Structure formats: C-alpha cells, structure tokens
C-alpha cells in the first residue's frame, strides 16, 4: 500500500524514571476506554513530530514546544481497520523527564478526549492484551 494514502497519527509517550504516562480514552470518543498516549491526526503540511507536540498540548494542557529536541521518535506502528486492513501509521515519540507531568484535562482544549490519566510502571500497565503495540513499545524501553 502507498504510504501517502495512509492516515497518519502521532503521539507522545512520557517516561519518568520507571513509569509511563498513559491516558484512558473517553467512553464517547474514538477508541473508547482504551489506554494510550495523547495524540491525533497529522494535518496537511504538518510533520509527525509537530503533530505529536500539538496534540499532546491540546489533550493535556502540557506544552512541550520548548522541548522539541528532547522529543524523539521511537516507533512507527500500523493501525488497522476492523477488517484487518492497514488504515494508517502511528508515530510514537518519547519524552523523558525526571518530574511527573500531570495532564490538566479540565483546562486542555481537547481534555474531554480522555477520562483519566496516570503513571504506570511495567507491572501495573493497564493493558488487557500484552499483544498491544504500546505494551510492546514500553517493554522495549526497559
């Protein structure tokens, strides 16, 4: 399939020491009740890293625009339609910090896209299926 025809998404995984920031998608949003990283669709003319930083801010009210050099691509994963066909690419960026950054969902432009956020270590990750691509990404980071 031609990569130019695939939908592109981008998000940021925050790591603080041995914990990772994950946000649970709101029940009335796309991918309801799924734990993931804040992120969204790459807009026309936008680079995936720009999208990751913009979407992270819009969904968490945490501005990483001054940290652009510390936001690094760690993985690109396929996203799939219900019929199993590839629908897009998800660019996952990593931001390391020594201080836990807590999303302010009440004041974030798109904070309603998530119902809750939290930091999880490897043993407490909220994934039901260890085949989840994000689980595999986090596992590689240990």
N, C-alpha and C positions, 0 to 999 in steps of 0.2 A: 504494500500500500504506500502511496505517496505521502510522506510526512507532512507536506504542505497542506494536505487536505484534512489532517487530523486536528481535532480540537486540542488546544494546549492549555494546561493548567499549571499553577506554580504555587508553592507554599514553603513556609519556614518551620523547621524543627529546632526548637530551642533546647540546648543541653546545659544544665547547671550541675557541675560535678558529675554525679552518677544518676541524675534524674532528668527526665524529659517532659517538656510542656506539651500536653495534648488537650484538645478541646472537643467536647461532645456536640455533634450537630443537633440543632433543634429538631423536635419531632415533626414540625410542619415545614421543614426545609428540605432541600435536596440531600440525599444520603442521610435520611433521618436516623437519629440516635447512634450514629457511627462516630467513634473516637478517631480523630485525625489531627492534621496540622491546619492552622488558619491559612487559607489560600483561596485562589479563584482563577478565573479565566484570563488568559493573556489577551489583551486588547490589540487591535490593529496598530502596528508600528511600535509596539512595546516589546522590550526584551524580557525573557522569563524572570531574570533577577529583579528587574524593575517591578514586575507584577508581584513577585513574592513580597517585596518590601511594602508596596502599596496595599496589597490585600491584607497583609499582617497588621498594618496600621488601621485599616478600615474595620477589621474584625476584632481587634484587641485594644485599640487606642494606645498602642506602644509604638513609638516612632523609632525605627532603626535606620532612617535615611542617612544619619551621620556615621553609621557602622557598615556602610556598603562594602568596604574592603574586608570586613570580618564575617560576611555572609557568603558562604561558599557552597557551590553545587556539589552534592554528594551522590545523587542518584537520579536517573530518569526512568520512570516506570510506565508501563502501558496501563491505560484504563479501558474497561470493557463494557460493551452493551450487554443487555440481558441475554441476547442470543449467542454471546461468547465472542463476537467480532470486536476487534480493536476499534475504540471510538476516539482515543486521544492519548496524549502523553502528559505525565505529571512530573514536573521538575521539583525535586526536593532539595532545599538548601538547608545548611546547618549554621546556626549561630550559637557559639559557645559564650557563656557568661559565668562569672563567679557569684552572681547575685540572682536569686529567683525573680524573674519579671512576672508580675501578675496582671493579666488582662483586666481591663475596666470595661466589661461588657455593657454596663448601663450607659456609658458615655461614648462608646465606639459607634461610628456611623452605621456599621453593619453588625453590631454586637448581638443582635437578635438571631443571627445565624447559628449561634451556639447557646446551649442551655447551661453549660458549666465547663470549667477548665481546671486543670490540676497538674501537678508534677508527679511523675511516676518513675520508680526505679524498675529494673529489669524484672524483678519478681512480682511487681504489682501492676504491670501493664494491663489495661482494661480491654484486651482483645480476646474475643471468644475463640478465634481461629488463629492458631500460630502460623498459618499459611498466609496471613495478611501481609501484603507487601511492606507496610510501615513497620510491622513487627520485625520482619527480616532486615530492614534497614537499620533499625535500632540495635538489633542483635549484632550486626557487623561493627557497630561503634564501641562495643565493649572489648 
